[in-house]
Amino acid sequence: FTQARYESALASFRGFLLQYPDSSLVPNAHFWIAECYFRTHNYARGIESYEQVVTRYPKSGKASTALYRKALALLELNDKAAAKSALRQLIADYPKSDESTKARDKLASLR
């Protein structure tokens, strides 16, 4: 991933999920899969993967970041209403997260 070899990274993260389905790092793998899609401009697939983190692992350390990144992906797809909804959900569900502050700022800029 850090070398911008996103297809290879995607395969590695998927392989990790298959090999270690019960690992505590599963939410992270889903998050990084979403990031690979985001970086290759496949925003729809990225949104799906971010949503998996948020819905299946809401208490993971990646959940608030996934929700914020999901909002950014929605903005890339020009879905301002859904992006605003994701940002509001982030503020409501993760009020003390660093992303909550970013979400407030982003929401203010979208009005």
Secondary structure as the mmCIF struct_conf table of DSSP 4:
data_model
#
loop_
_struct_conf.conf_type_id
_struct_conf.id
_struct_conf.beg_label_comp_id
_struct_conf.beg_label_asym_id
_struct_conf.beg_label_seq_id
_struct_conf.end_label_comp_id
_struct_conf.end_label_asym_id
_struct_conf.end_label_seq_id
TURN_TY1_P TURN_TY1_P1 THR A 2 GLN A 3
BEND BEND1 ALA A 4 ALA A 4
HELX_RH_AL_P HELX_RH_AL_P1 TYR A 6 GLN A 19
TURN_TY1_P TURN_TY1_P2 PRO A 21 ASP A 22
TURN_TY1_P TURN_TY1_P3 SER A 24 LEU A 25
HELX_RH_AL_P HELX_RH_AL_P2 VAL A 26 ARG A 39
TURN_TY1_P TURN_TY1_P4 THR A 40 HIS A 41
HELX_RH_AL_P HELX_RH_AL_P3 TYR A 43 ARG A 56
TURN_TY1_P TURN_TY1_P5 PRO A 58 LYS A 59
BEND BEND2 SER A 60 SER A 60
TURN_TY1_P TURN_TY1_P6 GLY A 61 LYS A 62
HELX_RH_AL_P HELX_RH_AL_P4 ALA A 63 GLU A 76
TURN_TY1_P TURN_TY1_P7 LEU A 77 ASN A 78
HELX_RH_AL_P HELX_RH_AL_P5 LYS A 80 ASP A 93
TURN_TY1_P TURN_TY1_P8 PRO A 95 LYS A 96
BEND BEND3 SER A 97 SER A 97
HELX_RH_AL_P HELX_RH_AL_P6 ASP A 98 LEU A 110
#
